[in-house]
Amino acid sequence: MEKKTLLLIIFFISMINYTLSKKIATKNKLICENCGKIPVPYPLSTGPNCGDPLYKVRCNAGTLWFDTMKNSSYVISSVTPQIQRLVIKPPIPYPNTCLSSDFRSEGIQLDPNLPFNITASNVILLLNCTDYMLHLQAPINCSSSCVCHPYVEKKLEWGACRKQSLCCTFRTGGSQNEYMIRVHSQGCMAYQSFVGLDSSLPIEKWPQPGLELMWQIPDPPICKKQVDCDALKYSRCLVDPKDARKKRCFCKSGHYWDAQGYCQKCRHGTACKIRRNKAPLIAVAVISVVLMLLGGFLVYRRYLIKRRTIRLLVKEREEILSANTSGKSAKVFAGKEIKKSTNNFAKENLLGTGGFGEVFKGILDDGTIVAVKRAKQGNAKGTLQVLNEVRILCQVNHRSLVKLLGCCVELELPLLIYEYVPNGTLFEHLHVFRLRERAPLSWLRRLVIAQQTADGLAYLHSSAVPPIYHRDVKSSNILLDDKLDAKVSDFGLSRLVELSESDNTHINTSAQGTLGYLDPEYYLNLQLTDRSDVYSFGVVLLELLTSKKAIDFNRDEENVNLVVYMKRIMDGEKLMDVIDPFIKDGASKVELETIKAVGNLASACLDDRRQNRPSMKEVSDELEYVIGIVSGQASKS
């Protein structure tokens, strides 16, 4: 009797436990309730009993909120679960200021450990910016034609920003803004955002402000027992093949996980395996033969069009090269000879790659070693730059400028053939010499390289007819020969100053060059003068003094740009603290004074007002004078 009673008690306890576990399991909903009028699709979670806790959002009084780092929150205006997107409203400015209301938390900063990131569909207007923004890399646009200027003029709530002259725009996307839109006192202090903005439209037709975020596609829910999968119909609790320590609710056969909280029934076009009727083999064979014949005809037709196009291209390129060359022309090499010299542009002969072209080492039939430059495949802008470089180099002849040997225009991509300069670039000697086991450059050799470079640029500005502005002066465009003498290269962006322009103080043109070396006044106003090359050369002088790169993201954020960093150092009269130890340690008193003199010369070249900068001829003469002092000291010792 006692045994029967005990068994009945155990049975009733088991039934109660089972019933309770079923109730607890059914409490957990996969999809959360709506928040006001906005649906909360899976995997978004507004509480502990629904959604995926990694995808947490907050529902407060019928409004859906997205919380970010540093205790900031933003209203969610729309959710599109089919493409895993949601849009949040950017903050309004503080009243009567040009400061975003999330300025204290430094803008929107997502937690990189959570499955949300900023999409590439947003256009950001950065407002109330400092001059620091002029030194940042593309795609940030801070020019006077930027669309942020008319926007603040039209919008009353941003009226306080009209007094601030500098604002910028950029499109999100890439590692730098995948998780943040940052505002701070050293950069910009306010911002506005639009999703999918067509900036050519009138401002009245722009969409409502918003910032689009996306979430990663979620895995099926985690489970421990089958009862945990009751909320997901047609699923079973199985071991996760990606992590054997976990179990997940996987959809049963004939169903698939739609990543929105459901196991959908398999239909044609889904990821499930579906039996298909085999098409008749005869029909397939006939179609294949017809397609082969059609394909052969199209290939032959394309070959004929390509031959005709190449003939027209060669003629067009020859006309470009013959324009404005003062009667001079480059030697024309045969395509077969250049292909043979570079082993058909083999990878092992690749010397370097720039923004628009590649340079290969080649050996001509007579044994001459040459460097062959060509535009990158499919880059029409690069093709024009190679042709422009041929035109430029046909005008010049100077020991400190790379010597043009000729060109080839009969291949698909035009080629430029110039003397081979064997000792790499100044950039390599200053910044990667340790990796290549090169000895660091002495102070006297750095002065000679600087003077030779300045002399070559002075020749372009003052002696070439017509004058030439290089527009891309940087350490990687200064080649060193076997005696470590400098030769200025890469004239792809150079600009001939035609006779009709020579009386003007500047030329209006689109901003081109390398950020970090680019004259801010030229970038902002699009007015090109010879002093733009002087500014870029000033950056090279800083590299020679410090052996630091012009742009280096390994430095602190405010010191990424070498010019900004060095101006702060020189304002504090701490120049000697950042001089390359190789040239500072063991230097004589006279050499230390010359280092300071070159630092002052660099500062003059980098003056914000271009009219205060020296000419390249004055820079060259100053460096020649300094070399005389250092050489005299060396000969005495």
VOZA-878262 format. One line per field, with one value per residue (C-alpha): residue number from 1; x, y negated, z. Coordinates in nm, 4 decimals, decimal comma. Layout:
num <- (NUM|...) .
c1 <- (X|...) .
c2 <- (Y|...) .
c3 <- (Z|...) .
END
This chain:
num <- (1|2|3|4|5|6|7|8|9|10|11|12|13|14|15|16|17|18|19|20|21|22|23|24|25|26|27|28|29|30|31|32|33|34|35|36|37|38|39|40|41|42|43|44|45|46|47|48|49|50|51|52|53|54|55|56|57|58|59|60|61|62|63|64|65|66|67|68|69|70|71|72|73|74|75|76|77|78|79|80|81|82|83|84|85|86|87|88|89|90|91|92|93|94|95|96|97|98|99|100|101|102|103|104|105|106|107|108|109|110|111|112|113|114|115|116|117|118|119|120|121|122|123|124|125|126|127|128|129|130|131|132|133|134|135|136|137|138|139|140|141|142|143|144|145|146|147|148|149|150|151|152|153|154|155|156|157|158|159|160|161|162|163|164|165|166|167|168|169|170|171|172|173|174|175|176|177|178|179|180|181|182|183|184|185|186|187|188|189|190|191|192|193|194|195|196|197|198|199|200|201|202|203|204|205|206|207|208|209|210|211|212|213|214|215|216|217|218|219|220|221|222|223|224|225|226|227|228|229|230|231|232|233|234|235|236|237|238|239|240|241|242|243|244|245|246|247|248|249|250|251|252|253|254|255|256|257|258|259|260|261|262|263|264|265|266|267|268|269|270|271|272|273|274|275|276|277|278|279|280|281|282|283|284|285|286|287|288|289|290|291|292|293|294|295|296|297|298|299|300|301|302|303|304|305|306|307|308|309|310|311|312|313|314|315|316|317|318|319|320|321|322|323|324|325|326|327|328|329|330|331|332|333|334|335|336|337|338|339|340|341|342|343|344|345|346|347|348|349|350|351|352|353|354|355|356|357|358|359|360|361|362|363|364|365|366|367|368|369|370|371|372|373|374|375|376|377|378|379|380|381|382|383|384|385|386|387|388|389|390|391|392|393|394|395|396|397|398|399|400|401|402|403|404|405|406|407|408|409|410|411|412|413|414|415|416|417|418|419|420|421|422|423|424|425|426|427|428|429|430|431|432|433|434|435|436|437|438|439|440|441|442|443|444|445|446|447|448|449|450|451|452|453|454|455|456|457|458|459|460|461|462|463|464|465|466|467|468|469|470|471|472|473|474|475|476|477|478|479|480|481|482|483|484|485|486|487|488|489|490|491|492|493|494|495|496|497|498|499|500|501|502|503|504|505|506|507|508|509|510|511|512|513|514|515|516|517|518|519|520|521|522|523|524|525|526|527|528|529|530|531|532|533|534|535|536|537|538|539|540|541|542|543|544|545|546|547|548|549|550|551|552|553|554|555|556|557|558|559|560|561|562|563|564|565|566|567|568|569|570|571|572|573|574|575|576|577|578|579|580|581|582|583|584|585|586|587|588|589|590|591|592|593|594|595|596|597|598|599|600|601|602|603|604|605|606|607|608|609|610|611|612|613|614|615|616|617|618|619|620|621|622|623|624|625|626|627|628|629|630|631|632|633|634|635|636|637) .
c1 <- (0,0000|0,2778|0,4607|0,1538|0,1067|0,4733|0,4502|0,1356|0,3099|0,6121|0,3811|0,1870|0,5112|0,6442|0,3211|0,3315|0,6990|0,6171|0,3172|0,5205|0,8058|0,5559|0,4084|0,7538|0,8512|0,5379|0,6037|0,9095|0,7873|1,0111|0,8696|0,8100|0,4842|0,4532|0,5872|0,3100|0,2549|0,6055|0,6417|0,9365|1,0440|1,2787|1,5643|1,4978|1,4299|1,2420|1,2581|1,4064|1,1240|1,1228|1,3626|1,7375|1,9004|2,1996|1,9637|1,8307|1,6131|1,3954|1,0199|0,9120|0,5564|0,4911|0,8226|1,1028|1,4543|1,8037|2,0652|2,4315|2,7517|2,8068|2,4360|2,2949|1,9574|1,7936|1,4321|1,3825|1,1643|1,1346|1,2280|1,2639|1,3214|1,3398|1,6788|1,7808|1,7674|1,6416|1,6547|1,7173|1,6560|1,9764|1,9776|1,8630|2,1030|2,0964|1,8768|2,0522|2,3804|2,5651|2,6204|2,4466|2,2557|2,4719|2,7940|2,8794|2,8753|3,0808|2,8050|2,6735|2,9041|2,7844|2,9234|3,1413|3,0708|2,7002|2,5564|2,4716|2,6671|2,6145|2,5316|2,6884|2,3590|2,3989|2,5171|2,6518|2,6699|2,9404|2,8849|3,0821|3,4161|3,7732|4,0579|4,1768|3,9184|4,1070|4,3883|4,1745|4,1661|3,8945|3,6019|3,5408|3,4536|3,5064|3,5123|3,3225|3,0804|2,9783|2,5980|2,6125|2,6332|2,2907|2,1373|2,2117|2,0935|1,7520|1,6927|1,5953|1,6940|2,0518|2,0640|2,3441|2,5712|2,5592|2,8285|3,0668|3,2520|3,3709|3,1459|3,1970|3,0090|3,0895|2,9126|2,9350|3,0925|3,4285|3,6060|3,6483|3,2730|3,1247|3,0433|3,0510|2,9625|3,1918|3,1665|3,4234|3,5888|3,8972|3,6920|3,3235|3,0738|2,7411|2,6037|2,2956|2,2298|2,0164|1,9496|1,9945|2,0258|2,0352|2,2160|2,1279|1,7656|1,6471|1,6766|1,2960|1,2735|1,5352|1,4042|1,3536|1,6816|1,7776|2,0723|2,0393|2,1767|2,1803|2,1938|2,3674|2,1461|2,0712|2,1164|1,8141|1,7328|1,9451|1,7799|1,8622|1,5640|1,2989|1,0467|1,2533|1,1701|0,7924|0,7832|0,9381|0,6917|0,8333|1,1722|1,3852|1,6513|1,9765|2,3492|2,4874|2,7338|2,9356|2,9684|2,9136|2,8749|2,5457|2,2073|1,9723|1,6148|1,6758|1,3853|1,2595|1,2959|1,0780|1,1139|1,3808|1,4840|1,3825|1,5880|1,2675|1,1427|0,9697|1,0334|0,8824|0,7586|0,9885|0,8715|1,0340|1,3194|1,4032|1,7180|1,5509|1,6278|1,3477|1,3029|1,2977|1,1823|1,4737|1,4521|1,4739|1,8384|1,7700|1,6356|1,9386|2,1777|2,0055|2,0065|2,3757|2,4741|2,2767|2,4367|2,7864|2,7316|2,5892|2,8764|3,1352|2,9758|2,9680|3,3345|3,4452|3,2351|3,3848|3,7358|3,6676|3,5247|3,8233|4,0741|3,8916|3,8702|4,2447|4,3289|4,1097|4,2614|4,6173|4,5273|4,3562|4,6544|4,9012|4,6931|4,6933|5,0694|5,1345|4,9260|5,1170|5,4587|5,6515|5,7586|5,9154|5,7905|5,8776|6,0351|5,7623|5,8406|5,6770|5,4358|5,6126|5,9462|5,8014|5,6078|5,9278|6,1328|5,8927|5,8230|5,4651|5,4333|5,5170|5,4464|5,8116|5,8962|5,6402|5,8283|5,5322|5,1657|5,0171|4,6644|4,6245|4,9210|5,1692|5,5467|5,7409|6,1128|6,2180|6,5334|6,5373|6,7023|7,0191|7,0492|6,9191|6,7291|6,4089|6,1025|5,7695|5,4595|5,1060|4,7555|4,5603|4,3162|3,9819|4,0962|4,0311|4,1537|4,4841|4,5221|4,4874|4,7427|5,0012|4,9509|4,9746|5,3031|5,4494|5,3458|5,4999|5,8314|5,8700|5,8965|6,1683|6,5358|6,6896|6,9275|6,6813|6,3829|6,3330|6,4339|6,1733|6,2987|5,9760|5,6258|5,4105|5,0517|4,9594|4,8603|4,5254|4,6850|4,9369|5,2887|5,5553|5,9203|6,1723|6,5148|6,5428|6,6368|6,7706|6,7707|6,3996|6,2103|6,2870|5,9800|6,1365|6,4695|6,2983|6,0233|6,0974|6,4796|6,4974|6,2870|6,5146|6,8412|6,9337|7,1540|6,9649|7,0397|7,2909|7,1970|7,4164|7,2652|6,9122|7,0020|7,1407|6,8251|6,6060|6,8083|6,8087|6,4329|6,3766|6,6031|6,4022|6,0713|6,2136|6,3099|5,9488|5,8053|6,0534|6,2546|6,0199|5,8247|5,5359|5,5695|5,4617|5,3009|5,3715|5,0642|5,1765|5,5067|5,5654|5,8472|5,7274|5,7585|6,1258|6,3492|6,7124|6,9802|7,2890|7,4635|7,1526|7,0913|6,7241|6,5040|6,1440|5,9011|5,5310|5,4022|5,0596|4,8791|5,1052|4,9580|5,1051|5,0393|4,9425|5,0538|4,6974|4,7078|5,0578|4,9519|4,6996|4,7921|4,6226|4,4434|4,0987|4,1032|3,9677|4,1695|4,4063|4,7042|4,7761|4,6119|4,8700|5,0700|4,7810|4,7802|4,4650|4,4051|4,4175|4,1854|3,9379|3,9329|4,0419|4,2967|4,6275|4,9592|5,3279|5,2994|5,0860|5,3981|5,5915|5,3467|5,3842|5,7626|5,7378|5,5787|5,8738|6,1141|5,9298|5,9729|6,3453|6,3764|6,1717|6,1535|5,7788|5,5093|5,2853|4,9747|5,0093|4,7075|4,9392|4,9857|4,7272|4,4147|4,5066|4,8574|4,7626|4,8496|5,2223|5,1717|4,9160|5,1412|5,4567|5,2880|5,1886|5,5443|5,7047|5,4608|5,5875|5,9497|6,0124|6,1404|6,4513|6,2355|6,1004|6,4087|6,5186|6,7680|7,0010|7,0788|7,0434|7,2551|7,6227|7,5523|7,7835|7,6586|7,6682|7,4670|7,2065|7,1705|7,1229|6,8554|6,6695|6,7146|6,5603|6,2751|6,2072|6,2233|5,9679|5,7437|5,7637|5,6708|5,3668|5,2314|4,8497|4,8551|5,0184|5,1408|5,3632|5,5371|5,8760|5,9186|6,0865|6,3888|6,4240|6,3883|6,6553|6,8974|6,8415|6,9116|7,2238|7,3468|7,2830|7,4667|7,7663|7,7726|7,7451|7,9994|8,2463|8,2068|8,2603|8,5775|8,7250|8,6662) .
c2 <- (0,0000|-0,2407|-0,1544|-0,2394|-0,5684|-0,6619|-0,5825|-0,7968|-1,0902|-1,0627|-1,0485|-1,3607|-1,5540|-1,4634|-1,5792|-1,9100|-1,9702|-1,8931|-2,1279|-2,4087|-2,3693|-2,3891|-2,7107|-2,8666|-2,7723|-2,9235|-3,2468|-3,3039|-3,4513|-3,4551|-3,7811|-4,0818|-4,2784|-4,5976|-4,9154|-5,1621|-5,1466|-5,0159|-4,6369|-4,4758|-4,1892|-3,9098|-3,9257|-4,2691|-4,2316|-4,4713|-4,2426|-3,9243|-3,6969|-3,7806|-3,8249|-3,7708|-3,9525|-4,0501|-4,2635|-4,4759|-4,7842|-4,9731|-5,0430|-5,3414|-5,4861|-5,3608|-5,4877|-5,2539|-5,3612|-5,2486|-5,2818|-5,3454|-5,3748|-5,6656|-5,6600|-5,8118|-5,7055|-5,7683|-5,7260|-5,4439|-5,5825|-5,2690|-4,8999|-4,6876|-4,3250|-4,1834|-4,3539|-4,3760|-4,7569|-5,0181|-5,3993|-5,6212|-5,9957|-6,2020|-6,4553|-6,8139|-7,0939|-7,2620|-7,5773|-7,8733|-7,6826|-7,4847|-7,1907|-6,8536|-6,7523|-6,4382|-6,6444|-6,5510|-6,1806|-6,2621|-6,1645|-5,8212|-5,5436|-5,1837|-4,8961|-4,6973|-4,3814|-4,3960|-4,2882|-4,6415|-4,8693|-5,1844|-5,1127|-5,2757|-5,4456|-5,7561|-6,1035|-6,2945|-6,6735|-6,7769|-7,1295|-7,3808|-7,2261|-7,3279|-7,3605|-7,0153|-6,8668|-7,0090|-6,7617|-6,4471|-6,1977|-6,1537|-6,0961|-6,3898|-6,7027|-7,0367|-7,2597|-7,5857|-7,4113|-7,1549|-7,0997|-7,1621|-7,5401|-7,5805|-7,3340|-7,5485|-7,8563|-7,6948|-7,5238|-7,7519|-7,5048|-7,5086|-7,8874|-7,9221|-7,7221|-7,9931|-8,1880|-7,8921|-7,9029|-7,5407|-7,2387|-6,9025|-6,6060|-6,2393|-5,9123|-5,6431|-5,3079|-5,1531|-5,0699|-5,4301|-5,5015|-5,1526|-5,2037|-5,5797|-5,9291|-6,1298|-6,4971|-6,6678|-7,0058|-6,9199|-6,8234|-6,9055|-6,9831|-6,9117|-6,6826|-6,5903|-6,2640|-6,1517|-5,8038|-5,7630|-6,1376|-6,2682|-6,5981|-6,7277|-6,7718|-7,1019|-7,0995|-7,1228|-6,7770|-6,6103|-6,3207|-6,3446|-6,3203|-5,9690|-5,7343|-5,3795|-5,0895|-4,7223|-4,4100|-4,0803|-3,7901|-3,5991|-3,2284|-3,0215|-3,0555|-2,8769|-2,5878|-2,3314|-2,0977|-2,0383|-2,2270|-2,5452|-2,5252|-2,5251|-2,8972|-2,8170|-2,5942|-2,3126|-2,3133|-2,0668|-2,1259|-2,0001|-2,0451|-2,3549|-2,2298|-2,5537|-2,5103|-2,1630|-2,3172|-2,4819|-2,3624|-2,5563|-2,5261|-2,4088|-2,3880|-2,0407|-1,8842|-2,0616|-2,3973|-2,6682|-2,9411|-3,2854|-3,4796|-3,6665|-3,4213|-3,1575|-2,8152|-2,8653|-2,5849|-2,5124|-2,6472|-2,6830|-2,9328|-2,8808|-2,7260|-2,3853|-2,0963|-2,0526|-1,7748|-1,9082|-1,7407|-1,6733|-1,8635|-1,6515|-1,5942|-1,6603|-2,0099|-2,0883|-1,9720|-2,1816|-2,4928|-2,4382|-2,4196|-2,7350|-2,9210|-2,8090|-2,9352|-3,2637|-3,2996|-3,2389|-3,5058|-3,7570|-3,6893|-3,7430|-4,0598|-4,1874|-4,1170|-4,3298|-4,6153|-4,5970|-4,6231|-4,9260|-5,0844|-5,0365|-5,2054|-5,5028|-5,5138|-5,5183|-5,8053|-5,9965|-5,9474|-6,0631|-6,3809|-6,4399|-6,3928|-6,6281|-6,9072|-7,1878|-7,0216|-7,3187|-7,1049|-6,8366|-6,4776|-6,1571|-5,8502|-5,5958|-5,2362|-4,9296|-4,7390|-4,4055|-4,5458|-4,6754|-4,3532|-4,1548|-4,3890|-4,3460|-3,9736|-4,0711|-4,2875|-4,0005|-4,0474|-3,9955|-4,3081|-4,5297|-4,8180|-4,9994|-5,0988|-5,4488|-5,5825|-5,5614|-5,3622|-5,0784|-5,0882|-4,7865|-4,7247|-4,6360|-4,5569|-4,6762|-4,4817|-4,6951|-4,6120|-4,9477|-4,9115|-5,1172|-5,1831|-5,1364|-5,3112|-5,2257|-5,3203|-5,0627|-4,8429|-5,0146|-5,3482|-5,6177|-5,8899|-5,7034|-5,6788|-6,0567|-6,1054|-5,8856|-6,0853|-6,4103|-6,2927|-6,2340|-6,5858|-6,7372|-6,5528|-6,6470|-7,0098|-6,9652|-6,8712|-6,8950|-6,6757|-6,6572|-6,5511|-6,1915|-6,1552|-6,0480|-5,7994|-5,7602|-5,6161|-5,3453|-5,4177|-5,1145|-4,8809|-4,8899|-5,0973|-5,3741|-5,3280|-5,5735|-5,4618|-5,6507|-5,6033|-5,3443|-5,5006|-5,2073|-5,3188|-5,3397|-5,6403|-5,8905|-5,7559|-5,4087|-5,5446|-5,7458|-5,5099|-5,1493|-5,1418|-4,9072|-4,6467|-4,6612|-4,6754|-5,0201|-5,2598|-5,5720|-5,8937|-6,1352|-6,4982|-6,6255|-6,3726|-6,4761|-6,8404|-6,7550|-6,5565|-6,8467|-7,1037|-6,8919|-6,8427|-7,2146|-7,2966|-7,0678|-7,2212|-7,5739|-7,4844|-7,3734|-7,6956|-7,9498|-7,8092|-7,5713|-7,7305|-7,7259|-7,6960|-7,3682|-7,3027|-6,9479|-6,9157|-6,5872|-6,6600|-6,3921|-6,1698|-5,8687|-6,0760|-6,1602|-5,8851|-5,8290|-5,7074|-5,4966|-5,8069|-5,8949|-6,2034|-6,3061|-6,2958|-6,4223|-6,1795|-6,1162|-6,4109|-6,2511|-6,5317|-6,8147|-7,1218|-7,3160|-7,6896|-7,8043|-8,1450|-8,2771|-8,1886|-8,3017|-8,6588|-8,5375|-8,4966|-8,1581|-7,8952|-7,7617|-7,3807|-7,0769|-6,9793|-6,6889|-6,5514|-6,3465|-6,4341|-6,5044|-6,6991|-6,8988|-7,2789|-7,3510|-7,6829|-7,5066|-7,2304|-7,4824|-7,7444|-7,5293|-7,7996|-7,6519|-7,8453|-7,7526|-7,8041|-7,4875|-7,2890|-7,4884|-7,3730|-7,0065|-7,0454|-7,1834|-6,8517|-6,6652|-6,8830|-6,7753|-6,4111|-6,4669|-6,6258|-6,3734|-6,0538|-6,0567|-5,9897|-6,2706|-6,0721|-5,8010|-5,6466|-5,4807|-5,8242|-5,9727|-6,0996|-6,4685|-6,3919|-6,1795|-6,4683|-6,5523|-6,9233|-6,9699|-6,7784|-6,9733|-7,3145|-7,2344|-7,1205|-7,4289|-7,6656|-7,5190|-7,5603|-7,1862|-7,1115|-6,9283|-6,6826|-6,5258|-6,5359|-6,1920|-6,0673|-5,9418|-6,2973|-6,4649|-6,2324|-6,3185|-6,6282|-6,9277|-7,2654|-7,4003|-7,1029|-7,1498|-7,5154|-7,4134|-7,1637|-7,4502|-7,6650|-7,3965|-7,3604|-7,7345|-7,7024|-7,4189|-7,6351|-7,9177|-7,6766|-7,5612|-7,9099|-7,9072|-8,2162|-8,1245|-8,4778|-8,4470|-8,1329|-8,1597|-8,0619|-7,7326|-7,9298|-8,1008|-7,7631|-7,6079|-7,8987|-7,8775|-7,5020|-7,5521|-7,8053|-7,5585|-7,2823|-7,5155|-7,5619|-7,1872|-7,0929|-7,3519|-7,2152|-6,8585|-6,9526|-7,1242|-6,8196) .
c3 <- (0,0000|0,0952|-0,2291|-0,4402|-0,2554|-0,3113|-0,6838|-0,7169|-0,5425|-0,7769|-1,0807|-0,9769|-0,9059|-1,2540|-1,4182|-1,2274|-1,3317|-1,6955|-1,6934|-1,5312|-1,7822|-2,0677|-1,9238|-1,8739|-2,2272|-2,3762|-2,1881|-2,4078|-2,7360|-3,0382|-3,1781|-2,9521|-2,9352|-3,1403|-2,9791|-3,0452|-3,4219|-3,5009|-3,5332|-3,3543|-3,5847|-3,4869|-3,3856|-3,2251|-2,8547|-2,6246|-2,3204|-2,1735|-2,2980|-2,6721|-2,9614|-2,9376|-2,6405|-2,8580|-3,0716|-2,7865|-2,8504|-2,6028|-2,6068|-2,3996|-2,4093|-2,7611|-2,9007|-3,0063|-2,9007|-3,0035|-2,7260|-2,8108|-2,6107|-2,3677|-2,2642|-2,5832|-2,7270|-3,0650|-3,1814|-3,4341|-3,7151|-3,9323|-3,9405|-4,2559|-4,1471|-4,5019|-4,5549|-4,1874|-4,1749|-3,9307|-3,9467|-3,6432|-3,6170|-3,5829|-3,2960|-3,3298|-3,2294|-2,8900|-2,9185|-3,0850|-3,1206|-3,3855|-3,1469|-3,1895|-2,8780|-2,8510|-2,8562|-2,4971|-2,5906|-2,9067|-3,1512|-3,2436|-3,1257|-3,1706|-2,9663|-3,2132|-3,0086|-3,0962|-3,4350|-3,5592|-3,7919|-4,0017|-4,3681|-4,6752|-4,7727|-4,5549|-4,6546|-4,3529|-4,3291|-4,0798|-3,9456|-3,7359|-3,8372|-3,7522|-4,0034|-3,8942|-4,1339|-4,4343|-4,3714|-4,3654|-4,6487|-4,9101|-4,9393|-4,7010|-4,9044|-4,7296|-5,0393|-5,0772|-5,3189|-5,0546|-5,0216|-4,6455|-4,7083|-4,8815|-4,6311|-4,3241|-4,5131|-4,5737|-4,2365|-3,9462|-3,6737|-3,8091|-3,8462|-3,5888|-3,8226|-4,0894|-3,9039|-3,9263|-4,2607|-4,2772|-4,3178|-4,4894|-4,6347|-4,6779|-4,7529|-4,4879|-4,5609|-4,4767|-4,1529|-4,0265|-3,9874|-3,9635|-3,5950|-3,5327|-3,6528|-3,4268|-3,3284|-3,1073|-3,0518|-3,2626|-3,5709|-3,6303|-3,3546|-3,5252|-3,7933|-3,9936|-4,1805|-4,4761|-4,6145|-4,9916|-5,0515|-5,4082|-5,3419|-5,6911|-5,5773|-5,4286|-5,0482|-5,0183|-5,1789|-4,9582|-4,7434|-4,3694|-4,1739|-4,0750|-4,0229|-4,1555|-3,9523|-4,0400|-3,8263|-3,8957|-4,0046|-3,6817|-3,6233|-3,5078|-3,1349|-2,8738|-2,6855|-2,4183|-2,4570|-2,7219|-2,5110|-2,5660|-2,9377|-2,8926|-2,9795|-3,3191|-3,5001|-3,7188|-3,5433|-3,3434|-3,0770|-3,2332|-3,1802|-3,3561|-3,6257|-3,5856|-3,2065|-3,0576|-2,7104|-2,8111|-2,9336|-3,1582|-3,2850|-3,6430|-3,8894|-3,9747|-4,3185|-4,5751|-4,3975|-4,3876|-4,1376|-4,2730|-4,0093|-3,9130|-3,6497|-3,8642|-4,0188|-4,3641|-4,5848|-4,8782|-5,2127|-5,5529|-5,5340|-5,1651|-5,0244|-4,9771|-5,2081|-5,4594|-5,7116|-6,0613|-6,3793|-6,6122|-6,9422|-7,2604|-7,3607|-7,7310|-7,6615|-7,4443|-7,7163|-7,9875|-7,7672|-7,6843|-8,0543|-8,1363|-7,8450|-7,9512|-8,3071|-8,1810|-7,9351|-8,2085|-8,4284|-8,1415|-8,0519|-8,4152|-8,4417|-8,1157|-8,2505|-8,5591|-8,3471|-8,1116|-8,4010|-8,5403|-8,1935|-8,1310|-8,4641|-8,3683|-8,0180|-8,1556|-8,3885|-8,1049|-7,8703|-8,1344|-8,1772|-7,7978|-7,7808|-8,0703|-7,9135|-7,7360|-7,7586|-7,9059|-8,2006|-7,9768|-7,9748|-7,7895|-7,9508|-8,0303|-7,9285|-8,0821|-7,8598|-7,9241|-7,8050|-7,4784|-7,4110|-7,4647|-7,2432|-6,9475|-7,0087|-7,0975|-6,7854|-6,5506|-6,1784|-6,0872|-6,2936|-6,1162|-5,9467|-5,7966|-5,8230|-5,7951|-5,7941|-6,1711|-6,3065|-6,2687|-6,3292|-6,4608|-6,5042|-6,8601|-7,0598|-7,4234|-7,7074|-7,6766|-7,3037|-7,1764|-6,8489|-6,8512|-6,6394|-6,8208|-6,6879|-6,7966|-6,6851|-6,4882|-6,6807|-6,7370|-6,5923|-6,8531|-6,6163|-6,5735|-6,9531|-6,9874|-6,7071|-6,8835|-7,2051|-7,0070|-6,8531|-7,2017|-7,3059|-6,9917|-7,0124|-7,3806|-7,2632|-7,0014|-6,9687|-6,6222|-6,4230|-6,1299|-6,3393|-6,4544|-6,8215|-7,0776|-7,3389|-7,5352|-7,5408|-7,6967|-7,8044|-8,0146|-7,7272|-7,5476|-7,2695|-7,3561|-7,2165|-7,1030|-7,1164|-6,9051|-6,7522|-6,4787|-6,1453|-5,9405|-5,5775|-5,5001|-5,3662|-5,0921|-4,9076|-4,8921|-4,7658|-4,4912|-4,3794|-4,4786|-4,4927|-4,1931|-4,3743|-4,6793|-4,4864|-4,6185|-4,4258|-4,3084|-4,4975|-4,3411|-4,2742|-4,5588|-4,8043|-4,6988|-4,7637|-5,1093|-5,1976|-5,0809|-5,2778|-5,5966|-5,5698|-5,5112|-5,8056|-6,0353|-5,9251|-5,9592|-6,3190|-6,3882|-6,2417|-6,3790|-6,6714|-6,8553|-7,1429|-7,0760|-6,6941|-6,5320|-6,1913|-6,0690|-5,8370|-5,6735|-5,4954|-5,2288|-5,1041|-5,3061|-5,6270|-5,5601|-5,7029|-5,6003|-5,8428|-5,7668|-5,6211|-5,4122|-5,6270|-5,6526|-5,9617|-5,9515|-6,1183|-6,1878|-6,3889|-6,4449|-6,2573|-6,3778|-6,5393|-6,8301|-6,7783|-7,1264|-7,2517|-7,2159|-6,8442|-6,7546|-6,6696|-6,4076|-6,0407|-6,0307|-6,2407|-6,1494|-6,1652|-5,9827|-5,6731|-5,7378|-5,5510|-5,2391|-4,9076|-4,6436|-4,9045|-5,0564|-5,0156|-4,8034|-4,9823|-5,3215|-5,1929|-5,0515|-5,3294|-5,6290|-5,7268|-5,8437|-5,8233|-5,8046|-5,4260|-5,4080|-5,5040|-5,2396|-4,9705|-5,0749|-5,0728|-4,7174|-4,6129|-4,7740|-4,5681|-4,2516|-4,3559|-4,4093|-4,0656|-3,8666|-4,0790|-4,0010|-4,2629|-4,3914|-4,2911|-4,0264|-3,8513|-3,5985|-3,4377|-3,2003|-3,3768|-3,3460|-3,4789|-3,7832|-4,0168|-3,9961|-4,0770|-3,7972|-3,5575|-3,6469|-3,6315|-3,2729|-3,1950|-3,3531|-3,1832|-2,8562|-2,9730|-2,9325|-3,2835|-3,1644|-2,9657|-3,2862|-3,5116|-3,6406|-3,3770|-3,6521|-3,7664|-3,4237|-3,2086|-3,2480|-3,4609|-3,4202|-3,2974|-3,6544|-3,7857|-3,5132|-3,6143|-3,9797|-3,8731|-3,7019|-4,0140|-4,2368|-3,9842|-4,0188|-4,3984|-4,3878|-4,1682|-4,4254|-4,7072|-4,5057|-4,4292|-4,4505|-4,6758|-5,0048|-5,0734|-4,7642|-4,8912|-5,0673|-5,4323|-5,5205|-5,6492|-5,3094|-5,1338|-5,3588|-5,2964|-4,9181|-4,9162|-5,1286|-4,8726|-4,5849|-4,7745|-4,8063|-4,4278|-4,3536|-4,6234|-4,4899|-4,1385|-4,2668|-4,4588|-4,1490|-3,9345) .
END
